[in-house]
């Protein structure tokens, strides 16, 4: 899932890309997220600055069966992307960075 807490970027393209690829999104109710996110279907719009609701919606996505199904669809697309050399290089680099932070 994608958690996008941005309030300054009114057109975070990553939100649109996530929604297009069946990745659930939690975002503050600002910018392009308002056009892309349908509450409860592909993610949640949270009132700006309400970090309590923001965190609750993250957990709701992580433990909701419908959203887990969407994440499985995203993972299938991610596996297809791995077959393209350029995309695979970027994905592997990102995973390496994330694993080193853990």
C-alpha positions in Angstrom: 0.0 0.0 0.0 1.0 3.6 -0.4 0.9 6.1 2.4 1.1 9.6 1.0 1.2 12.2 3.8 2.1 15.1 1.5 0.3 18.4 2.0 2.5 20.6 -0.1 2.6 18.6 -3.4 -0.8 19.1 -4.9 -0.3 16.7 -7.8 1.7 13.7 -6.4 1.8 11.5 -9.5 2.8 8.5 -7.3 -0.8 8.5 -6.0 -2.2 8.3 -9.6 0.3 5.6 -10.5 -0.5 3.5 -7.4 -4.3 3.7 -8.0 -3.8 2.7 -11.7 -1.9 -0.4 -10.5 -4.4 -1.5 -7.9 -2.2 -0.4 -5.0 -4.4 0.9 -2.1 -3.5 4.5 -1.0 -4.0 6.5 2.2 -3.6 10.2 1.6 -4.6 13.5 3.1 -7.6 15.0 1.3 -5.6 17.3 -0.9 -4.5 17.7 -4.5 -4.8 14.9 -7.1 -5.6 12.4 -4.4 -9.1 13.9 -4.3 -9.6 12.9 -8.0 -8.0 9.4 -7.8 -9.1 7.9 -4.5 -12.6 6.5 -3.8 -12.9 6.1 -0.1 -13.1 2.5 0.9 -12.7 1.2 -2.6 -9.1 2.0 -3.7 -7.9 3.7 -0.5 -8.8 6.5 1.9 -8.8 10.3 1.9 -8.1 11.6 5.4 -8.8 15.1 6.7 -5.6 17.1 6.4 -3.3 17.0 9.5 -5.4 14.2 11.2 -2.5 11.7 11.8 -4.7 9.6 14.1 -7.2 8.8 11.3 -4.3 8.5 8.8 -2.6 5.7 10.9 -5.9 3.9 11.5 -6.6 3.8 7.8 -3.2 2.3 7.1 -4.0 -0.5 9.5 -7.5 -0.9 8.0 -5.9 -1.5 4.6 -3.3 -3.9 5.9 -6.0 -6.1 7.6 -8.9 -5.8 5.2 -9.5 -8.7 2.8 -10.7 -6.6 -0.1 -7.6 -4.4 0.0 -5.3 -7.5 0.4 -6.8 -8.8 -2.9 -5.9 -5.4 -4.5 -2.4 -5.8 -3.2 -2.1 -9.3 -4.7 -3.1 -7.8 -8.1 -0.4 -5.1 -7.6 2.2 -7.8 -6.7 1.4 -9.7 -9.9 2.0 -6.5 -11.9 5.2 -6.0 -10.0 6.4 -9.5 -11.0 5.6 -8.7 -14.6 7.6 -5.5 -14.4 10.6 -7.5 -13.1 10.7 -9.2 -16.5 11.7 -5.8 -18.1 15.5 -5.3 -17.5 15.2 -1.5 -16.7 12.3 -1.9 -14.3 13.9 -4.9 -12.7 17.1 -2.8 -12.0 15.0 0.0 -10.3 12.9 -2.5 -8.3 15.9 -4.4 -7.1 17.7 -1.2 -6.1 14.7 0.1 -4.2 14.3 -3.3 -2.3 18.0 -3.2 -1.5 17.7 0.3 0.0 14.6 -0.7 2.0 16.3 -3.9 3.3 19.3 -1.9 4.4 17.1 0.4 6.5 15.4 -2.4 8.3 
